[in-house]
């Protein structure tokens, strides 16, 4: 168990990893929240502060360089007038106040340090003599190498920490620098974490809502994977690094000037860290995997002729490459534990040499020719399978079975129109001068099937009894009215849709069908998830599997082997759970309907007697 506030010191590389991002969903913003809640006290070396400001300055210089390059590139192929006319004039801006921009970046960091009330450790805690001793004796962080000079800052910071916290006061050290960690000379009062996320997760585990958070993530697993998939598709938030370098710094690959998402599939994730828990909200970082392919373009100057008069390359071809990656990336989601809902925070997927599985050139008309060949054989074009699935869905047994269940649920909702009328009539009777007769008529018959208030002596009904019956009838009227106003479930379904099913008992179930935005290959299988959640922390999965047809030919031009288009719907388990949900709702509906019938019969009898 941690003792709060927890003293935390952070190495420069942690700020670098966070890119000094202070947006509302960033790692550093979460640190600020922990400070405000009293769980963390930040203690930083003045060396870390200075290094961080230097790195911010380097970032600003790099950004200015990118802007200069972008300006020059834009003006190579266009004019200032056109660029300004179309509203992209900002790209032409010449940065002249670089020092002012650096100051703004440093001020931002200073403001952040003030906000988190960071304690800054000064040079008075450094004993140069002791550090020089470690240097000549090659004790950590000084290694027996040419890098000794660069290890001095680590030694200074480590000594500041030791002198500030001694041998007993607990301190958390967040760093992914092994040399720095060795310099701190692990002791019982030093706790080490490689990242702020690891620290946040350790703190969150002590919260009672941690297990609840994990349970909600498990329940929403398919929906989260689908949402991450859709976020990448909708935002095209990929960055493809086509160039790579070997150990000698030799460059290879392609310097892409454009890249677009081609396909994404098989998105899976695990929980990397629960970063923050507050009220009903949990902030969670996911470690994700996905198969992602991208279409990338570069200008082929290598094979372009040089025009000595114009002093430029001419007839430069644009080459299209397709990169296939087994991507690994992190993203953050915000979970509402009570509503069991979530939203995906903005993120970018980096595709580089470490994730690349294949890369090949694609002719501009290659896919068009391929689809023409397929259509000549009577097959569907590979780019038409989204429409193919849309057309197939309404004709499927899955569609008919689900819509039939929806109509059954709609029938339950409609029964409550009569229930509203019965309770409305009862309330009118109870508000008359002599409601005792109607109470006698309904009481005995309702006592066995409802929670009607107890009356001690039905032959001697008191004013208090009448008030309780009135309150009960009013509550029942409000309840059945809400059910009657639910509306109806749709009589159509489509891909990429989540249909919420409200129970008459106040519960909520949902049926989700994944998106049909696919880019299949011949003979491939594309799986679209179906998910049913019964509102009781139980999720049942199914799928729609498309198998794409193909035909191979032998050496003589005859058909060798092939496969026909097929769409398989696996939803038996979902249908069982949906039927169980309907059965539970039907039991309550039958009870409410019977209560309404008893009330209506009693009112009719009371009317006949009068």
N, C-alpha and C positions, 0 to 999 in steps of 0.2 A: 504494500500500500504506500502510495506517495504521501508525503507530508506537504501540504499546500500553505503558501505559495511555493512552487518548485523553482529553485534557481536554475536558469538555463543560459548557457553561453553557446554562441553559434560561430562556426568558422566561416571564413569568407566564401569558401566553395559552396556553402549552402545558399547564401544570397545569390551567387552566380547561377546556381541551378534553378532558382526561382525567377531568374532574369529581372529581379527587382520589381516584379509585378505586384502592384498594390490594388488591383481591381477587387470588387466585392467577393468574388469566389476564389481568390488566389490563396496560396499557402501562407503568404505573409499577412494577409488580412485575417486569416484564421488565428495566426499568432497574436495579432492585436486583440481579437475577441477573447482569447485565453487570458491575456494580461488584464483586460477589463473585468473579467469574471473572478479575478483573484487567484487563478490556478497557476499562473506562471509569472515569475519575476525575471526579466531579461538582464543579463550582465554581459557586457561586451568589452573586449580589449580595444583600446584606442587604435591599435594596429589594424584590427579587423575593420574598424570604421574608415580608416584612411585607405586601406586596400580597396574597400567597397566603392568609395568615391572615385578612386582611380579607374576601377573597372566600369563604373557608370560613364566616366569621361570617355573611355575607349568605345563604349557602346554608341555614344553620341557621335563620335568621330566616324565610326563605321556607318551609321545611318546617313550622315552628311555625305559620305563617299558614295553610298548607294543612290542618293538623290542626284548627285552630280552625274553619275553614270547613266541614270535613267533619263536625265535631261538631254544628255548628249545623244543617247540612243534614239529618243523620240524625235529630235531635230534632224537626225540622219535621214529619216523617212518621211518627215512632214514639215510643216511650217508653224511658226508661232501663232499666226492668225488662225489657222484651222484648229490648232490645239485649244486656243482660248475660246473659239466660237463654239466648240462642242462641250465646253465646260470642264476641261481637264487642265486648265492653266496652272494649277498648283504644281504640276510636274516640272514647270519651267522656272520655278522659284530658285534663285541663286542664294545659297546660304552664305551669308557674310558675317553672321554674329555667332560663330561656333563657340566662342568663350562664354557668351551669354547663355547659350543653350546648355552648355556643361554646368554652368552655375545653377540653372533651373533644376537640372537633374540632381545635383548635390543638395539643393534646398529641399527637394522632394524627400530625399533620404533623411535629412536632418529633421524634417517635420515628422516623418515616421518614427524616428528614434524618440522624439519628444512625446509622441502619442503613446508609445509603449513604455514611456518613462524608463528608458534603459539606463542602467548604471554603467558608466564608462571607467574602465580600469586604466590608470595612467602609468607613465614611465617610472614613478616612484616605487612601483612594485617589482622592478627589474634589477637583479644583481648581476651586472656584466661579468664580474669575476667568476661567479659560479658557471655562467654560460660558457665563458672561454675555457674553463676546465673541462666541461663536457665536450667542447669542440676538439681540444687536443687529445682527449681520451676516446674520441669517436663514440661517445654515448648518444643514445637517441635524443633528438631526432637526427643527429649528425651521423651520416653513414661514411664508410671508407670509400668515398668516391669524389668525383669532381663537383658534386652538387652541394657541398657543405655550405657555401655562402648563401644559397637560397633557403637553407634550413634555419637560418638565424631568426626570422620572424616567428616560426613555429616555436622555437625555444623561448623567445621572449614571452609569447602568449601563454605557453604552458607554465612558465614561472609566475606570471601574473595570476593565473588561476590558482596555483598551489598556495601562493601567499595570501590571496583573498579568502580562500575557503579552508585553508589548513588541512588537518587530517581527519576532521570530524564532521564539518558542515557539508551536507549533501549537495552536489551540483551535477546537473546534467550537461554533458558535452556533446553537441551535435556537429559531426564532421564525417566526411567520407575520405579523409586523408589519413592513410595508415601511418605515415611518418609523424604527423601531428599527434595522433592518438598514442603512439609509442612515447612521444615526448612528454605527454601528460602523466606518464608512469602510473598506470592504473592502480587505484587504491579503493578501499571499501566505500569511501564516500564519493567516488566518481562513477557516474552511470553514463554509458556511451550509446548513442543512437546514430545511425548512418544518415538519417534524413529527418526532417521535421514531421513527415508523414508517419514514420515509425514511432516517434514520440507521441504524436496525437493519438495514434491507435492504442498505445499503452495506457494513456490517460482515459480514453474512451472505454476501455475494457473494465474500468472500475465503476462505470456508470451502469445502473440497473437496466437502462434502455439499450445497452449494447446488444444483448441477446435478442431483444425485440427487433432491433434494426436488422440483424442478420436473418431473422425469420422472415421479415417483410421482403428482403432482397431475394431470398429463396423462393418465396411465393410469386414475386414479380419477375423471376429470372428470364422467362421467355420474352416478356414485354420489354424488359430493359435491353436485351440483346437486339430486339427488333427496332427499338428506339435509337440505339447507337448506330445501327445499320442505316436507318432513315436519316439521321442527322448528317452522316457522311455523304449520303446521296443528295440530300437537299442542299447542303452547303458546299459540296465539293472541297472540303477542307483538307486537302492533301498537299504535300510539298515533296516533290520528287527530286532527289539529288542524283543526277546522272553521272557526275564525275566521281572518281575514286583515286586513291593514291596508295602506292605500295610503300614498303618500309624505307625505300630510298627517295621517296617523294616524287616518283615518276607518275605522271597523270595519265589516266585512261578513262574511256567512257565518252559521254556526250554532255555538252553544256546546253541544257534545254531552255528555250525561251517561253515555251507554253507546255502545259500538261493538263489533262482532263481525266476525270474518273471514267473508267470503262466499265468496271464491274466490281461488286463487293459481295462476298458470300461467307458463310460459316463463321459468323461473329460469335465468339465465346468470351467469357470473362471470369475473373476471380476477384475477390475483394482484397485490394492491396492494403487499405487502411480506412478505418472509420475516423475521420478527421475531427469531427465536432458533433456534439449532441446537445440540443437545447429545445426545451418544450417538446413539441411534437416533430421537430425537424432534425434529421441527421444528414451531415455532409460526408459523402463517401467517395474515396478514390478507387477506381476499378483498374485492374490490369487486364487489358483486352488483347485478343488475337483475332485476325481475320485474313481471309484470302482476298487480296485487292489487286486489280490490274488497272493500269493507267495508260492512256494514249499520250505520248510525249513527242514534241517537235523541236528540231534544231536546224540551224542554217548550215548547210554543207559547204563550207568555204574551202575544205581540203580539195575537193574536185571541181571547184569553180575557177574559171580563167581570170587572170589579172589584166585589167585595162591600164596600161602605163600612162596613157594620156589623161584619163580621168582619175587615175591613181585610186582605183577601187576594184573590188571583185565584181564581176558581172555574171548574169545567169546563175545566180545562187539558188540551188534547189532547197526546198524545205523537206526534210526527211521525217517521216512518221515512224516512231518506234513504239512498240508495246512492251511495257514492263510488267512482269508478274511477281508479286511479293507475298510472302508470308509475314504479314505485318504484326508488330507488337507495339502497342501504344497504351497510354494512360488517359483516362477521362474521369471527370468528377460529376457526380449526380447529387441532387438534393432530394431527399426522401421525406415525405409527409407520412409518418408512421400511423397516425390516426386515420387518415383518409386512404392510406395504402396507395399513394400515388407518388410520382417522381417527375423530375425534369432534368434534362441533360444540360450541363454547363458547356460553354463554348470550348472547343479544343481543336488541335491540328494534328494530323497523322504525318509523320516524317517517313518517307520511303527512300531507303538508301541501300548501299552495298551489303549491309548486314542482313537485310530482309529480302533482297532480290533473289528470286528462284529462276527467272528466265527473262531474256530480253531479245527481241527480234524485230526486224524491219517489217512494216506493213505497207503494202502498196495502197495508194489512195482508192483505187477501184477494186481492190482484191475482194473486199467483203461484198461489194455490189455484184461482182461476177459470180462469186460463190452462191449468192442468193438466187441469181438468175439460173444457174445450173440446177439448183435444188428445185426451183419452180418448174423447170422444164421436165423434171422427173416426177412432178406431181406432189412434191414436198412443200412444206411451209418455209418461207424465208426465215432465217434465224432471227431477224429483227422483228418478226411479227408474232412472237409467242406470247407477248403480253396480251394482245388482242385475242389470241387463241385461247388462253386461259380464261379471259373474261367471258368469252362466248361459251366455254365449256361449263363454267360454274353453274349457271341457272338450270342446265339440263341434268345436273348430277343428282344422285340419290342423297348425297350429303345436303345439298341445298334444299331439296324437298323435305327431308326429315327435320332439318332445323326450323324451316319456316312453319311446318306443321306444329312443332312445339311452341313456336312463338304465338301462333293463333290460339293454341290451348291456353297459354298464359293470358293472352288478351281476353279470352272468355272468362277467366277468373276475375280480371279487372272489371268487366262489364257487370258481373253479379253484384258488385258493390254499389251500383246505382240504386238498386232496390233496397240494399241495406241502408243507404242514406235516407231514403224515403221513410222507411220503417222507424228509424231513430228520430227523424224530424217529427213524425206524427206522434211518437211517444212523448217527446219533449213538450209538444203542444198540450197533450193530455195531462202531463205532470204539472203544467202551469195553470190548470183550471182550479176552480174553488175546491173541488173534491177529487183529488187524484188517488185516493186510497183504493178505490175499486179496481182501477187499472193495475195498480201495484199488486193487489191480491191475485189478479188473473195471470200475471206474468211471473210472479216470484217463485212459486213452487216448481214450475216447469223450467225456469232458467237456472235455478240453484245448482242443478247437477252438471250443467255444461258451461257455465260462465263464472266470472269473478264478481257477480253482483253482490253489493254489500249485504252483510248479514242483518236480518231483522229478528230480534229476540221473540217478539210475539206478533205474528201476522194478523191476529184478530184485533190487536190494539196498536196500530201503526202510529208512531209519534211524528211530530214535526221534524225532529232530528233525522228519523228514518227517511222521511220524504226528501230532505235536503241531500242526504247521501245518495239516494237513488237518482235524484236529478243530476248531481255531480257526475255519477257513473254514466248516465245516459248521455250527458254532454260530452264527456271524454270519448265515449264510444262513437258518437256522431263525428267528432273531429277526426278520429282515427280512420273510420271508413270513408270519410270525405277525402282524406289525403290519398287513400288507395284509389278511389274512383277518379281522382284527378291525375293519376300517374301518366295517363296517356296510353298509347298502344305501341307495341313493338313493331318494327318495320316488316313489310312483306317482301323486301328485297335485301340482298346482302352484296357486298363488294369487297375486293381485296384492299388491304391496308386499313381495315375498319375495325373498331372496337365497339361492340354493342353492349350497353349497360342494361341489365335485367333487374328490375326492382321487385323484391318479394313483397307479398302482402303482410309479412311479418316484420317489415322494415329492413330486411337484409338486402344486399346488393351482390349480384353475380355479374359476370362479364364473359363475352365470347369475342375473341380476337382472331382475325385472319391476317396473316402477314402480307407484305406487299408483293405484287407480281412483276415488279421491275427487274427483269433478268436479262442476261446476255449469254444465252447458252451456246454450246458447241455441239457439233454432230455427235450423237450417241451419248451425250452427257445427261446426268440426272440433276434436276433442280428441285430442291425441297423448300416448300413454303410452310411455315409453322402455323398450326391452329392451337389455340389455348383457351381453355374454359376454367374460370375461377369461380368457385361457388360462394365466395364471400365469407368462407369459414377457414381461411388460411390453407385451403387445399386447391392445388392447381393440377389440371389434367391436360395432357398434351396429345396432339394428333398432328397430321401433316397432309399436305397435298403434294404429291411427287409427280413431276413431269419428266418423262423419258423422251428425248428428242430422237426422231427417226434418222436413219442414214442408209446408204446403199454403197457397197464396195463392188468393184469390178475385177475380174480376173484378167490375165494377159490377153485373152481373146476378145475382151470387151463384153463378156457375159457377166451376169450377176453372180457375185461370189457369196457374199453374206450381207445381211442388213438387219434393220430393226424398224418397227413401226412406231409412230407416235402413240404415247399412252399417258393417261392421267389417272393416278391412283389416289383415292381418298381413304385415309385411315382415321376413323373418328368414332369407333365403337365405344371406347372408354369415355369419350366426351358425351356421347349420347346417353350412356348409363348415368353419368353424373348429372346431366341436365334433367333426365327423367326423375332422379332422386330429388332434385331441387323442386321440380314441379309437384311431385307427390307430397312433399312437406308443405308446400304452399296450398295445395288442394285440400289437405286435412284441415288447415286453419280456415280456408274459405268455406268448406262445408259446415264447419262449426258456426261461423259468422252468418251464413245463409240460414241455418236452422234457427239461430237467435232471432233473426229478422222475421222469419216465418211465424215464430211464436208471438212476437210483438204484434205483427199484423193481424193474426187470428184473434188475439186478445182485444185489440182495438175494435175489430169488427163485432166481437161478442159484446163488448161494452156499449157499442153504438146501438146494437139491436136491443139491449136491455133498457136503454134509455128511450 
